[in-house]
Amino acid sequence: MNLMSMDFAQGWKVDVQTTDNRGQTPEEVAHRCVDKIVDVSDNATPEVREQARVYRENLEKVIAHYMKQAIRSDRTTVYNAIKDSGHDKLAEYIRRL
């Protein structure tokens, strides 16, 4: 995964992440999500920084876990819709993803 950042006036910042021939993994998306949720002041004590680091790691794992569940659930919905439309072979390909 490639990451580019651009800073603009008035505190705006844009991050662009790209991949080659694939989408982003749940872990990569969870990391981006946590970047938006958790921030630690530059003036924080080392103890607070360490606590925030551990919290971030745990939060990323929880978010990635539930994203994987959502992906499996959506695949089940797509599988059933395709199978119900009479495309059993295509549905089986979706199930195996």
mmCIF file as gemmi writes it, N, C-alpha and C atoms, coordinates in Angstrom:
data_model
loop_
_atom_site.group_PDB
_atom_site.id
_atom_site.type_symbol
_atom_site.label_atom_id
_atom_site.label_alt_id
_atom_site.label_comp_id
_atom_site.label_asym_id
_atom_site.label_entity_id
_atom_site.label_seq_id
_atom_site.pdbx_PDB_ins_code
_atom_site.Cartn_x
_atom_site.Cartn_y
_atom_site.Cartn_z
_atom_site.occupancy
_atom_site.B_iso_or_equiv
_atom_site.pdbx_formal_charge
_atom_site.auth_seq_id
_atom_site.auth_asym_id
_atom_site.pdbx_PDB_model_num
ATOM 1 N N . MET Axp A 1 ? 0.853 -1.163 0 1 0 ? 1 A 1
ATOM 2 C CA . MET Axp A 1 ? 0 0 0 1 0 ? 1 A 1
ATOM 3 C C . MET Axp A 1 ? 0.899 1.225 0 1 0 ? 1 A 1
ATOM 4 N N . ASN Axp A 2 ? 0.527 2.226 -0.799 1 0 ? 2 A 1
ATOM 5 C CA . ASN Axp A 2 ? 1.265 3.476 -0.884 1 0 ? 2 A 1
ATOM 6 C C . ASN Axp A 2 ? 0.486 4.575 -0.191 1 0 ? 2 A 1
ATOM 7 N N . LEU Axp A 3 ? 1.193 5.481 0.489 1 0 ? 3 A 1
ATOM 8 C CA . LEU Axp A 3 ? 0.554 6.565 1.215 1 0 ? 3 A 1
ATOM 9 C C . LEU Axp A 3 ? 1.158 7.888 0.779 1 0 ? 3 A 1
ATOM 10 N N . MET Axp A 4 ? 0.288 8.857 0.478 1 0 ? 4 A 1
ATOM 11 C CA . MET Axp A 4 ? 0.695 10.22 0.166 1 0 ? 4 A 1
ATOM 12 C C . MET Axp A 4 ? -0.069 11.157 1.077 1 0 ? 4 A 1
ATOM 13 N N . SER Axp A 5 ? 0.596 12.198 1.576 1 0 ? 5 A 1
ATOM 14 C CA . SER Axp A 5 ? -0.079 13.192 2.394 1 0 ? 5 A 1
ATOM 15 C C . SER Axp A 5 ? 0.165 14.568 1.808 1 0 ? 5 A 1
ATOM 16 N N . MET Axp A 6 ? -0.857 15.396 1.896 1 0 ? 6 A 1
ATOM 17 C CA . MET Axp A 6 ? -0.738 16.785 1.452 1 0 ? 6 A 1
ATOM 18 C C . MET Axp A 6 ? -1.318 17.671 2.546 1 0 ? 6 A 1
ATOM 19 N N . ASP Axp A 7 ? -0.557 18.675 2.958 1 0 ? 7 A 1
ATOM 20 C CA . ASP Axp A 7 ? -1.037 19.62 3.949 1 0 ? 7 A 1
ATOM 21 C C . ASP Axp A 7 ? -1.482 20.897 3.252 1 0 ? 7 A 1
ATOM 22 N N . PHE Axp A 8 ? -2.584 21.467 3.722 1 0 ? 8 A 1
ATOM 23 C CA . PHE Axp A 8 ? -3.133 22.693 3.168 1 0 ? 8 A 1
ATOM 24 C C . PHE Axp A 8 ? -3.239 23.735 4.271 1 0 ? 8 A 1
ATOM 25 N N . ALA Axp A 9 ? -3.54 24.946 3.89 1 0 ? 9 A 1
ATOM 26 C CA . ALA Axp A 9 ? -3.727 26.022 4.853 1 0 ? 9 A 1
ATOM 27 C C . ALA Axp A 9 ? -4.892 25.694 5.779 1 0 ? 9 A 1
ATOM 28 N N . GLN Axp A 10 ? -4.934 26.32 6.908 1 0 ? 10 A 1
ATOM 29 C CA . GLN Axp A 10 ? -6.007 26.207 7.889 1 0 ? 10 A 1
ATOM 30 C C . GLN Axp A 10 ? -6.136 24.79 8.468 1 0 ? 10 A 1
ATOM 31 N N . GLY Axp A 11 ? -5.041 24.053 8.524 1 0 ? 11 A 1
ATOM 32 C CA . GLY Axp A 11 ? -5.049 22.76 9.191 1 0 ? 11 A 1
ATOM 33 C C . GLY Axp A 11 ? -5.622 21.599 8.404 1 0 ? 11 A 1
ATOM 34 N N . TRP Axp A 12 ? -6.005 21.817 7.161 1 0 ? 12 A 1
ATOM 35 C CA . TRP Axp A 12 ? -6.537 20.723 6.342 1 0 ? 12 A 1
ATOM 36 C C . TRP Axp A 12 ? -5.402 19.815 5.919 1 0 ? 12 A 1
ATOM 37 N N . LYS Axp A 13 ? -5.665 18.523 5.932 1 0 ? 13 A 1
ATOM 38 C CA . LYS Axp A 13 ? -4.68 17.534 5.493 1 0 ? 13 A 1
ATOM 39 C C . LYS Axp A 13 ? -5.416 16.448 4.722 1 0 ? 13 A 1
ATOM 40 N N . VAL Axp A 14 ? -4.855 16.04 3.615 1 0 ? 14 A 1
ATOM 41 C CA . VAL Axp A 14 ? -5.447 14.989 2.794 1 0 ? 14 A 1
ATOM 42 C C . VAL Axp A 14 ? -4.463 13.831 2.71 1 0 ? 14 A 1
ATOM 43 N N . ASP Axp A 15 ? -4.94 12.643 3.051 1 0 ? 15 A 1
ATOM 44 C CA . ASP Axp A 15 ? -4.144 11.426 2.902 1 0 ? 15 A 1
ATOM 45 C C . ASP Axp A 15 ? -4.734 10.601 1.772 1 0 ? 15 A 1
ATOM 46 N N . VAL Axp A 16 ? -3.872 10.093 0.918 1 0 ? 16 A 1
ATOM 47 C CA . VAL Axp A 16 ? -4.304 9.231 -0.177 1 0 ? 16 A 1
ATOM 48 C C . VAL Axp A 16 ? -3.536 7.923 -0.058 1 0 ? 16 A 1
ATOM 49 N N . GLN Axp A 17 ? -4.272 6.823 0.014 1 0 ? 17 A 1
ATOM 50 C CA . GLN Axp A 17 ? -3.654 5.512 0.087 1 0 ? 17 A 1
ATOM 51 C C . GLN Axp A 17 ? -4.076 4.705 -1.124 1 0 ? 17 A 1
ATOM 52 N N . THR Axp A 18 ? -3.108 4.085 -1.771 1 0 ? 18 A 1
ATOM 53 C CA . THR Axp A 18 ? -3.4 3.292 -2.957 1 0 ? 18 A 1
ATOM 54 C C . THR Axp A 18 ? -2.863 1.876 -2.785 1 0 ? 18 A 1
ATOM 55 N N . THR Axp A 19 ? -3.425 0.963 -3.543 1 0 ? 19 A 1
ATOM 56 C CA . THR Axp A 19 ? -2.949 -0.413 -3.581 1 0 ? 19 A 1
ATOM 57 C C . THR Axp A 19 ? -2.758 -0.8 -5.046 1 0 ? 19 A 1
ATOM 58 N N . ASP Axp A 20 ? -2.054 -1.883 -5.258 1 0 ? 20 A 1
ATOM 59 C CA . ASP Axp A 20 ? -1.837 -2.385 -6.616 1 0 ? 20 A 1
ATOM 60 C C . ASP Axp A 20 ? -2.663 -3.653 -6.828 1 0 ? 20 A 1
ATOM 61 N N . ASN Axp A 21 ? -3.632 -3.574 -7.74 1 0 ? 21 A 1
ATOM 62 C CA . ASN Axp A 21 ? -4.436 -4.728 -8.153 1 0 ? 21 A 1
ATOM 63 C C . ASN Axp A 21 ? -5.208 -5.399 -7.018 1 0 ? 21 A 1
ATOM 64 N N . ARG Axp A 22 ? -5.633 -4.62 -6.032 1 0 ? 22 A 1
ATOM 65 C CA . ARG Axp A 22 ? -6.457 -5.161 -4.958 1 0 ? 22 A 1
ATOM 66 C C . ARG Axp A 22 ? -7.117 -4.008 -4.213 1 0 ? 22 A 1
ATOM 67 N N . GLY Axp A 23 ? -8.134 -4.344 -3.451 1 0 ? 23 A 1
ATOM 68 C CA . GLY Axp A 23 ? -8.729 -3.364 -2.56 1 0 ? 23 A 1
ATOM 69 C C . GLY Axp A 23 ? -7.96 -3.34 -1.252 1 0 ? 23 A 1
ATOM 70 N N . GLN Axp A 24 ? -8.374 -2.488 -0.346 1 0 ? 24 A 1
ATOM 71 C CA . GLN Axp A 24 ? -7.718 -2.434 0.949 1 0 ? 24 A 1
ATOM 72 C C . GLN Axp A 24 ? -8.257 -3.532 1.859 1 0 ? 24 A 1
ATOM 73 N N . THR Axp A 25 ? -7.384 -4.053 2.689 1 0 ? 25 A 1
ATOM 74 C CA . THR Axp A 25 ? -7.768 -5.104 3.629 1 0 ? 25 A 1
ATOM 75 C C . THR Axp A 25 ? -8.537 -4.486 4.805 1 0 ? 25 A 1
ATOM 76 N N . PRO Axp A 26 ? -9.292 -5.298 5.529 1 0 ? 26 A 1
ATOM 77 C CA . PRO Axp A 26 ? -9.957 -4.773 6.726 1 0 ? 26 A 1
ATOM 78 C C . PRO Axp A 26 ? -8.962 -4.158 7.718 1 0 ? 26 A 1
ATOM 79 N N . GLU Axp A 27 ? -7.772 -4.74 7.817 1 0 ? 27 A 1
ATOM 80 C CA . GLU Axp A 27 ? -6.759 -4.206 8.722 1 0 ? 27 A 1
ATOM 81 C C . GLU Axp A 27 ? -6.295 -2.818 8.281 1 0 ? 27 A 1
ATOM 82 N N . GLU Axp A 28 ? -6.123 -2.639 6.98 1 0 ? 28 A 1
ATOM 83 C CA . GLU Axp A 28 ? -5.701 -1.324 6.471 1 0 ? 28 A 1
ATOM 84 C C . GLU Axp A 28 ? -6.787 -0.27 6.693 1 0 ? 28 A 1
ATOM 85 N N . VAL Axp A 29 ? -8.03 -0.641 6.45 1 0 ? 29 A 1
ATOM 86 C CA . VAL Axp A 29 ? -9.137 0.295 6.657 1 0 ? 29 A 1
ATOM 87 C C . VAL Axp A 29 ? -9.29 0.59 8.149 1 0 ? 29 A 1
ATOM 88 N N . ALA Axp A 30 ? -9.136 -0.421 8.994 1 0 ? 30 A 1
ATOM 89 C CA . ALA Axp A 30 ? -9.229 -0.214 10.439 1 0 ? 30 A 1
ATOM 90 C C . ALA Axp A 30 ? -8.154 0.755 10.917 1 0 ? 30 A 1
ATOM 91 N N . HIS Axp A 31 ? -6.955 0.64 10.367 1 0 ? 31 A 1
ATOM 92 C CA . HIS Axp A 31 ? -5.868 1.563 10.733 1 0 ? 31 A 1
ATOM 93 C C . HIS Axp A 31 ? -6.243 2.998 10.369 1 0 ? 31 A 1
ATOM 94 N N . ARG Axp A 32 ? -6.791 3.185 9.168 1 0 ? 32 A 1
ATOM 95 C CA . ARG Axp A 32 ? -7.229 4.527 8.749 1 0 ? 32 A 1
ATOM 96 C C . ARG Axp A 32 ? -8.33 5.044 9.667 1 0 ? 32 A 1
ATOM 97 N N . CYS Axp A 33 ? -9.246 4.175 10.027 1 0 ? 33 A 1
ATOM 98 C CA . CYS Axp A 33 ? -10.352 4.541 10.905 1 0 ? 33 A 1
ATOM 99 C C . CYS Axp A 33 ? -9.822 5.017 12.26 1 0 ? 33 A 1
ATOM 100 N N . VAL Axp A 34 ? -8.907 4.262 12.834 1 0 ? 34 A 1
ATOM 101 C CA . VAL Axp A 34 ? -8.356 4.614 14.141 1 0 ? 34 A 1
ATOM 102 C C . VAL Axp A 34 ? -7.578 5.932 14.064 1 0 ? 34 A 1
ATOM 103 N N . ASP Axp A 35 ? -6.939 6.188 12.936 1 0 ? 35 A 1
ATOM 104 C CA . ASP Axp A 35 ? -6.251 7.473 12.762 1 0 ? 35 A 1
ATOM 105 C C . ASP Axp A 35 ? -7.219 8.642 12.901 1 0 ? 35 A 1
ATOM 106 N N . LYS Axp A 36 ? -8.469 8.435 12.513 1 0 ? 36 A 1
ATOM 107 C CA . LYS Axp A 36 ? -9.488 9.49 12.62 1 0 ? 36 A 1
ATOM 108 C C . LYS Axp A 36 ? -10.096 9.561 14.018 1 0 ? 36 A 1
ATOM 109 N N . ILE Axp A 37 ? -10.055 8.454 14.763 1 0 ? 37 A 1
ATOM 110 C CA . ILE Axp A 37 ? -10.701 8.399 16.07 1 0 ? 37 A 1
ATOM 111 C C . ILE Axp A 37 ? -9.758 8.807 17.203 1 0 ? 37 A 1
ATOM 112 N N . VAL Axp A 38 ? -8.521 8.339 17.159 1 0 ? 38 A 1
ATOM 113 C CA . VAL Axp A 38 ? -7.594 8.52 18.273 1 0 ? 38 A 1
ATOM 114 C C . VAL Axp A 38 ? -6.433 9.417 17.856 1 0 ? 38 A 1
ATOM 115 N N . ASP Axp A 39 ? -6.209 10.452 18.641 1 0 ? 39 A 1
ATOM 116 C CA . ASP Axp A 39 ? -5.078 11.341 18.424 1 0 ? 39 A 1
ATOM 117 C C . ASP Axp A 39 ? -4.507 11.687 19.795 1 0 ? 39 A 1
ATOM 118 N N . VAL Axp A 40 ? -3.214 11.822 19.883 1 0 ? 40 A 1
ATOM 119 C CA . VAL Axp A 40 ? -2.563 12.125 21.148 1 0 ? 40 A 1
ATOM 120 C C . VAL Axp A 40 ? -1.762 13.403 20.98 1 0 ? 40 A 1
ATOM 121 N N . SER Axp A 41 ? -1.891 14.274 21.933 1 0 ? 41 A 1
ATOM 122 C CA . SER Axp A 41 ? -1.181 15.548 21.906 1 0 ? 41 A 1
ATOM 123 C C . SER Axp A 41 ? 0.324 15.335 21.908 1 0 ? 41 A 1
ATOM 124 N N . ASP Axp A 42 ? 1.038 16.194 21.217 1 0 ? 42 A 1
ATOM 125 C CA . ASP Axp A 42 ? 2.5 16.158 21.244 1 0 ? 42 A 1
ATOM 126 C C . ASP Axp A 42 ? 3.034 16.429 22.648 1 0 ? 42 A 1
ATOM 127 N N . ASN Axp A 43 ? 2.226 17.071 23.479 1 0 ? 43 A 1
ATOM 128 C CA . ASN Axp A 43 ? 2.637 17.42 24.844 1 0 ? 43 A 1
ATOM 129 C C . ASN Axp A 43 ? 2.262 16.352 25.87 1 0 ? 43 A 1
ATOM 130 N N . ALA Axp A 44 ? 1.691 15.244 25.433 1 0 ? 44 A 1
ATOM 131 C CA . ALA Axp A 44 ? 1.264 14.191 26.362 1 0 ? 44 A 1
ATOM 132 C C . ALA Axp A 44 ? 2.476 13.545 27.024 1 0 ? 44 A 1
ATOM 133 N N . THR Axp A 45 ? 2.26 13.062 28.221 1 0 ? 45 A 1
ATOM 134 C CA . THR Axp A 45 ? 3.333 12.377 28.945 1 0 ? 45 A 1
ATOM 135 C C . THR Axp A 45 ? 3.626 11.04 28.279 1 0 ? 45 A 1
ATOM 136 N N . PRO Axp A 46 ? 4.807 10.478 28.507 1 0 ? 46 A 1
ATOM 137 C CA . PRO Axp A 46 ? 5.129 9.163 27.925 1 0 ? 46 A 1
ATOM 138 C C . PRO Axp A 46 ? 4.128 8.081 28.335 1 0 ? 46 A 1
ATOM 139 N N . GLU Axp A 47 ? 3.619 8.162 29.573 1 0 ? 47 A 1
ATOM 140 C CA . GLU Axp A 47 ? 2.656 7.162 30.028 1 0 ? 47 A 1
ATOM 141 C C . GLU Axp A 47 ? 1.348 7.255 29.237 1 0 ? 47 A 1
ATOM 142 N N . VAL Axp A 48 ? 0.9 8.472 28.997 1 0 ? 48 A 1
ATOM 143 C CA . VAL Axp A 48 ? -0.332 8.665 28.222 1 0 ? 48 A 1
ATOM 144 C C . VAL Axp A 48 ? -0.116 8.226 26.784 1 0 ? 48 A 1
ATOM 145 N N . ARG Axp A 49 ? 1.036 8.535 26.226 1 0 ? 49 A 1
ATOM 146 C CA . ARG Axp A 49 ? 1.342 8.121 24.853 1 0 ? 49 A 1
ATOM 147 C C . ARG Axp A 49 ? 1.323 6.599 24.726 1 0 ? 49 A 1
ATOM 148 N N . GLU Axp A 50 ? 1.917 5.906 25.703 1 0 ? 50 A 1
ATOM 149 C CA . GLU Axp A 50 ? 1.948 4.445 25.676 1 0 ? 50 A 1
ATOM 150 C C . GLU Axp A 50 ? 0.548 3.876 25.822 1 0 ? 50 A 1
ATOM 151 N N . GLN Axp A 51 ? -0.241 4.454 26.721 1 0 ? 51 A 1
ATOM 152 C CA . GLN Axp A 51 ? -1.622 3.999 26.897 1 0 ? 51 A 1
ATOM 153 C C . GLN Axp A 51 ? -2.41 4.189 25.602 1 0 ? 51 A 1
ATOM 154 N N . ALA Axp A 52 ? -2.216 5.308 24.932 1 0 ? 52 A 1
ATOM 155 C CA . ALA Axp A 52 ? -2.906 5.575 23.665 1 0 ? 52 A 1
ATOM 156 C C . ALA Axp A 52 ? -2.458 4.595 22.583 1 0 ? 52 A 1
ATOM 157 N N . ARG Axp A 53 ? -1.169 4.254 22.561 1 0 ? 53 A 1
ATOM 158 C CA . ARG Axp A 53 ? -0.65 3.306 21.563 1 0 ? 53 A 1
ATOM 159 C C . ARG Axp A 53 ? -1.32 1.937 21.742 1 0 ? 53 A 1
ATOM 160 N N . VAL Axp A 54 ? -1.407 1.466 22.971 1 0 ? 54 A 1
ATOM 161 C CA . VAL Axp A 54 ? -2.033 0.177 23.25 1 0 ? 54 A 1
ATOM 162 C C . VAL Axp A 54 ? -3.518 0.229 22.902 1 0 ? 54 A 1
ATOM 163 N N . TYR Axp A 55 ? -4.176 1.326 23.253 1 0 ? 55 A 1
ATOM 164 C CA . TYR Axp A 55 ? -5.595 1.492 22.94 1 0 ? 55 A 1
ATOM 165 C C . TYR Axp A 55 ? -5.812 1.456 21.431 1 0 ? 55 A 1
ATOM 166 N N . ARG Axp A 56 ? -4.96 2.155 20.683 1 0 ? 56 A 1
ATOM 167 C CA . ARG Axp A 56 ? -5.056 2.165 19.211 1 0 ? 56 A 1
ATOM 168 C C . ARG Axp A 56 ? -4.936 0.751 18.649 1 0 ? 56 A 1
ATOM 169 N N . GLU Axp A 57 ? -3.941 -0.005 19.126 1 0 ? 57 A 1
ATOM 170 C CA . GLU Axp A 57 ? -3.733 -1.37 18.635 1 0 ? 57 A 1
ATOM 171 C C . GLU Axp A 57 ? -4.968 -2.238 18.885 1 0 ? 57 A 1
ATOM 172 N N . ASN Axp A 58 ? -5.514 -2.143 20.099 1 0 ? 58 A 1
ATOM 173 C CA . ASN Axp A 58 ? -6.7 -2.934 20.425 1 0 ? 58 A 1
ATOM 174 C C . ASN Axp A 58 ? -7.906 -2.496 19.604 1 0 ? 58 A 1
ATOM 175 N N . LEU Axp A 59 ? -8.085 -1.199 19.432 1 0 ? 59 A 1
ATOM 176 C CA . LEU Axp A 59 ? -9.203 -0.68 18.655 1 0 ? 59 A 1
ATOM 177 C C . LEU Axp A 59 ? -9.11 -1.125 17.193 1 0 ? 59 A 1
ATOM 178 N N . GLU Axp A 60 ? -7.911 -1.11 16.626 1 0 ? 60 A 1
ATOM 179 C CA . GLU Axp A 60 ? -7.725 -1.581 15.247 1 0 ? 60 A 1
ATOM 180 C C . GLU Axp A 60 ? -8.146 -3.039 15.109 1 0 ? 60 A 1
ATOM 181 N N . LYS Axp A 61 ? -7.774 -3.875 16.074 1 0 ? 61 A 1
ATOM 182 C CA . LYS Axp A 61 ? -8.134 -5.299 16.025 1 0 ? 61 A 1
ATOM 183 C C . LYS Axp A 61 ? -9.648 -5.485 16.093 1 0 ? 61 A 1
ATOM 184 N N . VAL Axp A 62 ? -10.307 -4.727 16.976 1 0 ? 62 A 1
ATOM 185 C CA . VAL Axp A 62 ? -11.762 -4.844 17.117 1 0 ? 62 A 1
ATOM 186 C C . VAL Axp A 62 ? -12.462 -4.399 15.838 1 0 ? 62 A 1
ATOM 187 N N . ILE Axp A 63 ? -12.049 -3.27 15.285 1 0 ? 63 A 1
ATOM 188 C CA . ILE Axp A 63 ? -12.672 -2.754 14.06 1 0 ? 63 A 1
ATOM 189 C C . ILE Axp A 63 ? -12.461 -3.738 12.904 1 0 ? 63 A 1
ATOM 190 N N . ALA Axp A 64 ? -11.235 -4.239 12.741 1 0 ? 64 A 1
ATOM 191 C CA . ALA Axp A 64 ? -10.951 -5.193 11.658 1 0 ? 64 A 1
ATOM 192 C C . ALA Axp A 64 ? -11.788 -6.455 11.817 1 0 ? 64 A 1
ATOM 193 N N . HIS Axp A 65 ? -11.934 -6.946 13.047 1 0 ? 65 A 1
ATOM 194 C CA . HIS Axp A 65 ? -12.738 -8.144 13.3 1 0 ? 65 A 1
ATOM 195 C C . HIS Axp A 65 ? -14.183 -7.941 12.83 1 0 ? 65 A 1
ATOM 196 N N . TYR Axp A 66 ? -14.797 -6.829 13.22 1 0 ? 66 A 1
ATOM 197 C CA . TYR Axp A 66 ? -16.188 -6.594 12.847 1 0 ? 66 A 1
ATOM 198 C C . TYR Axp A 66 ? -16.34 -6.264 11.369 1 0 ? 66 A 1
ATOM 199 N N . MET Axp A 67 ? -15.319 -5.687 10.764 1 0 ? 67 A 1
ATOM 200 C CA . MET Axp A 67 ? -15.367 -5.469 9.316 1 0 ? 67 A 1
ATOM 201 C C . MET Axp A 67 ? -15.365 -6.804 8.581 1 0 ? 67 A 1
ATOM 202 N N . LYS Axp A 68 ? -14.553 -7.742 9.046 1 0 ? 68 A 1
ATOM 203 C CA . LYS Axp A 68 ? -14.517 -9.074 8.433 1 0 ? 68 A 1
ATOM 204 C C . LYS Axp A 68 ? -15.873 -9.76 8.561 1 0 ? 68 A 1
ATOM 205 N N . GLN Axp A 69 ? -16.521 -9.607 9.725 1 0 ? 69 A 1
ATOM 206 C CA . GLN Axp A 69 ? -17.862 -10.184 9.896 1 0 ? 69 A 1
ATOM 207 C C . GLN Axp A 69 ? -18.849 -9.544 8.925 1 0 ? 69 A 1
ATOM 208 N N . ALA Axp A 70 ? -18.762 -8.233 8.749 1 0 ? 70 A 1
ATOM 209 C CA . ALA Axp A 70 ? -19.664 -7.54 7.826 1 0 ? 70 A 1
ATOM 210 C C . ALA Axp A 70 ? -19.426 -7.996 6.391 1 0 ? 70 A 1
ATOM 211 N N . ILE Axp A 71 ? -18.174 -8.199 6.017 1 0 ? 71 A 1
ATOM 212 C CA . ILE Axp A 71 ? -17.853 -8.673 4.667 1 0 ? 71 A 1
ATOM 213 C C . ILE Axp A 71 ? -18.435 -10.066 4.443 1 0 ? 71 A 1
ATOM 214 N N . ARG Axp A 72 ? -18.254 -10.965 5.419 1 0 ? 72 A 1
ATOM 215 C CA . ARG Axp A 72 ? -18.817 -12.322 5.291 1 0 ? 72 A 1
ATOM 216 C C . ARG Axp A 72 ? -20.338 -12.278 5.185 1 0 ? 72 A 1
ATOM 217 N N . SER Axp A 73 ? -20.948 -11.422 5.988 1 0 ? 73 A 1
ATOM 218 C CA . SER Axp A 73 ? -22.406 -11.305 5.959 1 0 ? 73 A 1
ATOM 219 C C . SER Axp A 73 ? -22.879 -10.784 4.607 1 0 ? 73 A 1
ATOM 220 N N . ASP Axp A 74 ? -22.186 -9.794 4.069 1 0 ? 74 A 1
ATOM 221 C CA . ASP Axp A 74 ? -22.57 -9.255 2.766 1 0 ? 74 A 1
ATOM 222 C C . ASP Axp A 74 ? -22.388 -10.3 1.666 1 0 ? 74 A 1
ATOM 223 N N . ARG Axp A 75 ? -21.313 -11.072 1.749 1 0 ? 75 A 1
ATOM 224 C CA . ARG Axp A 75 ? -21.099 -12.136 0.755 1 0 ? 75 A 1
ATOM 225 C C . ARG Axp A 75 ? -22.22 -13.163 0.818 1 0 ? 75 A 1
ATOM 226 N N . THR Axp A 76 ? -22.705 -13.459 2.017 1 0 ? 76 A 1
ATOM 227 C CA . THR Axp A 76 ? -23.824 -14.394 2.162 1 0 ? 76 A 1
ATOM 228 C C . THR Axp A 76 ? -25.059 -13.829 1.48 1 0 ? 76 A 1
ATOM 229 N N . THR Axp A 77 ? -25.31 -12.543 1.675 1 0 ? 77 A 1
ATOM 230 C CA . THR Axp A 77 ? -26.457 -11.893 1.036 1 0 ? 77 A 1
ATOM 231 C C . THR Axp A 77 ? -26.324 -11.941 -0.481 1 0 ? 77 A 1
ATOM 232 N N . VAL Axp A 78 ? -25.144 -11.625 -1.01 1 0 ? 78 A 1
ATOM 233 C CA . VAL Axp A 78 ? -24.908 -11.648 -2.461 1 0 ? 78 A 1
ATOM 234 C C . VAL Axp A 78 ? -25.042 -13.072 -2.989 1 0 ? 78 A 1
ATOM 235 N N . TYR Axp A 79 ? -24.444 -14.042 -2.27 1 0 ? 79 A 1
ATOM 236 C CA . TYR Axp A 79 ? -24.537 -15.448 -2.665 1 0 ? 79 A 1
ATOM 237 C C . TYR Axp A 79 ? -26.001 -15.866 -2.801 1 0 ? 79 A 1
ATOM 238 N N . ASN Axp A 80 ? -26.795 -15.572 -1.784 1 0 ? 80 A 1
ATOM 239 C CA . ASN Axp A 80 ? -28.207 -15.972 -1.806 1 0 ? 80 A 1
ATOM 240 C C . ASN Axp A 80 ? -28.981 -15.288 -2.927 1 0 ? 80 A 1
ATOM 241 N N . ALA Axp A 81 ? -28.705 -14.016 -3.169 1 0 ? 81 A 1
ATOM 242 C CA . ALA Axp A 81 ? -29.405 -13.298 -4.24 1 0 ? 81 A 1
ATOM 243 C C . ALA Axp A 81 ? -29.054 -13.889 -5.606 1 0 ? 81 A 1
ATOM 244 N N . ILE Axp A 82 ? -27.792 -14.216 -5.82 1 0 ? 82 A 1
ATOM 245 C CA . ILE Axp A 82 ? -27.374 -14.792 -7.107 1 0 ? 82 A 1
ATOM 246 C C . ILE Axp A 82 ? -27.929 -16.203 -7.261 1 0 ? 82 A 1
ATOM 247 N N . LYS Axp A 83 ? -27.871 -16.978 -6.188 1 0 ? 83 A 1
ATOM 248 C CA . LYS Axp A 83 ? -28.399 -18.344 -6.234 1 0 ? 83 A 1
ATOM 249 C C . LYS Axp A 83 ? -29.908 -18.328 -6.492 1 0 ? 83 A 1
ATOM 250 N N . ASP Axp A 84 ? -30.625 -17.422 -5.821 1 0 ? 84 A 1
ATOM 251 C CA . ASP Axp A 84 ? -32.074 -17.316 -6.008 1 0 ? 84 A 1
ATOM 252 C C . ASP Axp A 84 ? -32.451 -16.898 -7.43 1 0 ? 84 A 1
ATOM 253 N N . SER Axp A 85 ? -31.508 -16.242 -8.124 1 0 ? 85 A 1
ATOM 254 C CA . SER Axp A 85 ? -31.8 -15.828 -9.498 1 0 ? 85 A 1
ATOM 255 C C . SER Axp A 85 ? -31.441 -16.919 -10.505 1 0 ? 85 A 1
ATOM 256 N N . GLY Axp A 86 ? -31.009 -18.087 -9.982 1 0 ? 86 A 1
ATOM 257 C CA . GLY Axp A 86 ? -30.771 -19.226 -10.86 1 0 ? 86 A 1
ATOM 258 C C . GLY Axp A 86 ? -29.342 -19.374 -11.352 1 0 ? 86 A 1
ATOM 259 N N . HIS Axp A 87 ? -28.407 -18.662 -10.753 1 0 ? 87 A 1
ATOM 260 C CA . HIS Axp A 87 ? -27.006 -18.72 -11.186 1 0 ? 87 A 1
ATOM 261 C C . HIS Axp A 87 ? -26.166 -19.439 -10.128 1 0 ? 87 A 1
ATOM 262 N N . ASP Axp A 88 ? -26.412 -20.729 -9.991 1 0 ? 88 A 1
ATOM 263 C CA . ASP Axp A 88 ? -25.768 -21.511 -8.938 1 0 ? 88 A 1
ATOM 264 C C . ASP Axp A 88 ? -24.245 -21.502 -9.028 1 0 ? 88 A 1
ATOM 265 N N . LYS Axp A 89 ? -23.707 -21.639 -10.226 1 0 ? 89 A 1
ATOM 266 C CA . LYS Axp A 89 ? -22.255 -21.703 -10.389 1 0 ? 89 A 1
ATOM 267 C C . LYS Axp A 89 ? -21.607 -20.372 -10 1 0 ? 89 A 1
ATOM 268 N N . LEU Axp A 90 ? -22.179 -19.27 -10.444 1 0 ? 90 A 1
ATOM 269 C CA . LEU Axp A 90 ? -21.658 -17.948 -10.078 1 0 ? 90 A 1
ATOM 270 C C . LEU Axp A 90 ? -21.771 -17.741 -8.566 1 0 ? 90 A 1
ATOM 271 N N . ALA Axp A 91 ? -22.864 -18.159 -7.98 1 0 ? 91 A 1
ATOM 272 C CA . ALA Axp A 91 ? -23.052 -18.035 -6.531 1 0 ? 91 A 1
ATOM 273 C C . ALA Axp A 91 ? -21.956 -18.804 -5.787 1 0 ? 91 A 1
ATOM 274 N N . GLU Axp A 92 ? -21.62 -19.964 -6.295 1 0 ? 92 A 1
ATOM 275 C CA . GLU Axp A 92 ? -20.567 -20.756 -5.662 1 0 ? 92 A 1
ATOM 276 C C . GLU Axp A 92 ? -19.216 -20.055 -5.74 1 0 ? 92 A 1
ATOM 277 N N . TYR Axp A 93 ? -18.935 -19.395 -6.855 1 0 ? 93 A 1
ATOM 278 C CA . TYR Axp A 93 ? -17.685 -18.617 -6.959 1 0 ? 93 A 1
ATOM 279 C C . TYR Axp A 93 ? -17.656 -17.503 -5.907 1 0 ? 93 A 1
ATOM 280 N N . ILE Axp A 94 ? -18.772 -16.845 -5.709 1 0 ? 94 A 1
ATOM 281 C CA . ILE Axp A 94 ? -18.863 -15.774 -4.704 1 0 ? 94 A 1
ATOM 282 C C . ILE Axp A 94 ? -18.645 -16.356 -3.316 1 0 ? 94 A 1
ATOM 283 N N . ARG Axp A 95 ? -19.245 -17.496 -3.037 1 0 ? 95 A 1
ATOM 284 C CA . ARG Axp A 95 ? -19.103 -18.108 -1.724 1 0 ? 95 A 1
ATOM 285 C C . ARG Axp A 95 ? -17.657 -18.436 -1.406 1 0 ? 95 A 1
ATOM 286 N N . ARG Axp A 96 ? -16.882 -18.818 -2.415 1 0 ? 96 A 1
ATOM 287 C CA . ARG Axp A 96 ? -15.495 -19.211 -2.203 1 0 ? 96 A 1
ATOM 288 C C . ARG Axp A 96 ? -14.533 -18.035 -2.029 1 0 ? 96 A 1
ATOM 289 N N . LEU Axp A 97 ? -14.974 -16.825 -2.317 1 0 ? 97 A 1
ATOM 290 C CA . LEU Axp A 97 ? -14.092 -15.658 -2.149 1 0 ? 97 A 1
ATOM 291 C C . LEU Axp A 97 ? -13.62 -15.483 -0.742 1 0 ? 97 A 1
